[in-house]
Amino acid sequence: PIWKTTTYTRNHNYPPSSNCAEGTDYEMCVLAGMNGCFDVSWTSSIHARHYYDDFHFSEPDVYRAMNEQLLGILGYLPNGYTLIDVESLLVDEELTEEQLLEEERLVETFFEEKGIN
């Protein structure tokens, strides 16, 4: 069995309905072992501009990185396959609440201008 840890929200925290997610993720990963833990905790560092809304990514490379990670756990990545470099998707530094709100406003404005709801 494989346990996928909780994906972080645009505000770099667990979803509000997941008040015990961190502890559950930890315990399930310990139980599943190294090859049974699909740890996506790195999503806590994804830049806010790569989210469509608070919970969904707009950047396909985030999903690509997750798929590559899962295929690696399952042993299905071809020899010599080059993994995507997710560094460009990450926040350079810890953002303040004000900066996060500004990022959210910019993303919303972008989607409004494009006519995307």
C-alpha positions as semicolon CSV with decimal commas, in nm:
position;residue;x (nm);y (nm);z (nm)
1;P;0,000;0,000;0,000
2;I;0,102;0,362;-0,059
3;W;0,000;0,660;0,154
4;K;-0,013;1,002;-0,016
5;T;0,044;1,282;0,232
6;T;-0,184;1,584;0,236
7;T;-0,122;1,849;-0,029
8;Y;-0,074;2,196;0,114
9;T;-0,300;2,491;0,026
10;R;-0,206;2,818;-0,142
11;N;-0,149;2,968;0,205
12;H;0,113;2,699;0,275
13;N;-0,083;2,511;0,536
14;Y;-0,309;2,209;0,561
15;P;-0,671;2,241;0,447
16;P;-0,893;2,371;0,730
17;S;-1,083;2,044;0,746
18;S;-0,759;1,851;0,808
19;N;-0,682;1,939;1,168
20;C;-0,508;1,606;1,230
21;A;-0,353;1,562;0,885
22;E;0,011;1,616;0,984
23;G;0,001;1,353;1,258
24;T;-0,195;1,110;1,041
25;D;0,044;1,158;0,747
26;Y;0,343;1,094;0,972
27;E;0,198;0,778;1,130
28;M;0,081;0,636;0,797
29;C;0,419;0,699;0,636
30;V;0,592;0,524;0,926
31;L;0,352;0,234;0,883
32;A;0,393;0,223;0,503
33;G;0,772;0,250;0,512
34;M;1,003;0,434;0,276
35;N;0,859;0,283;-0,044
36;G;0,502;0,329;0,071
37;C;0,507;0,700;0,150
38;F;0,414;0,934;-0,133
39;D;0,531;1,245;0,052
40;V;0,412;1,565;-0,114
41;S;0,500;1,789;0,180
42;W;0,717;1,986;-0,064
43;T;0,391;2,142;-0,187
44;S;0,409;2,364;0,123
45;S;0,671;2,562;-0,068
46;I;0,488;2,601;-0,401
47;H;0,453;2,968;-0,492
48;A;0,097;3,105;-0,459
49;R;0,091;3,210;-0,825
50;H;0,089;2,842;-0,925
51;Y;-0,255;2,783;-0,769
52;Y;-0,585;2,814;-0,953
53;D;-0,767;2,853;-0,622
54;D;-0,681;2,776;-0,260
55;F;-0,661;2,400;-0,319
56;H;-0,581;2,334;-0,688
57;F;-0,268;2,396;-0,888
58;S;-0,278;2,584;-1,217
59;E;0,078;2,487;-1,303
60;P;0,097;2,152;-1,487
61;D;0,457;2,101;-1,374
62;V;0,339;2,059;-1,013
63;Y;0,123;1,765;-1,120
64;R;0,405;1,636;-1,340
65;A;0,640;1,640;-1,040
66;M;0,385;1,449;-0,831
67;N;0,334;1,192;-1,109
68;E;0,708;1,146;-1,149
69;Q;0,745;1,100;-0,775
70;L;0,470;0,837;-0,766
71;L;0,610;0,654;-1,070
72;G;0,950;0,654;-0,899
73;I;0,802;0,496;-0,586
74;L;0,633;0,232;-0,800
75;G;0,952;0,170;-0,997
76;Y;0,806;0,271;-1,333
77;L;1,035;0,558;-1,433
78;P;1,245;0,465;-1,739
79;N;1,622;0,444;-1,698
80;G;1,782;0,778;-1,774
81;Y;1,456;0,969;-1,729
82;T;1,519;1,332;-1,625
83;L;1,293;1,453;-1,349
84;I;1,149;1,803;-1,367
85;D;1,330;2,064;-1,160
86;V;1,065;2,201;-0,924
87;E;1,290;2,478;-0,786
88;S;1,130;2,734;-1,019
89;L;0,790;2,654;-0,866
90;L;0,896;2,714;-0,508
91;V;0,877;3,023;-0,292
92;D;1,218;3,184;-0,253
93;E;1,148;3,291;0,103
94;E;0,873;3,270;0,359
95;L;0,599;3,513;0,256
96;T;0,412;3,737;0,495
97;E;0,034;3,720;0,512
98;E;0,021;4,051;0,325
99;Q;0,239;3,913;0,045
100;L;0,022;3,602;0,020
101;L;-0,290;3,817;-0,011
102;E;-0,124;4,026;-0,283
103;E;-0,028;3,708;-0,472
104;E;-0,387;3,585;-0,443
105;R;-0,518;3,919;-0,574
106;L;-0,281;3,902;-0,871
107;V;-0,389;3,548;-0,957
108;E;-0,758;3,639;-0,931
109;T;-0,705;3,945;-1,150
110;F;-0,525;3,734;-1,410
111;F;-0,811;3,483;-1,428
112;E;-1,073;3,758;-1,439
113;E;-0,892;3,927;-1,729
114;K;-0,881;3,594;-1,913
115;G;-1,251;3,530;-1,842
116;I;-1,176;3,216;-1,640
117;N;-1,396;3,151;-1,337
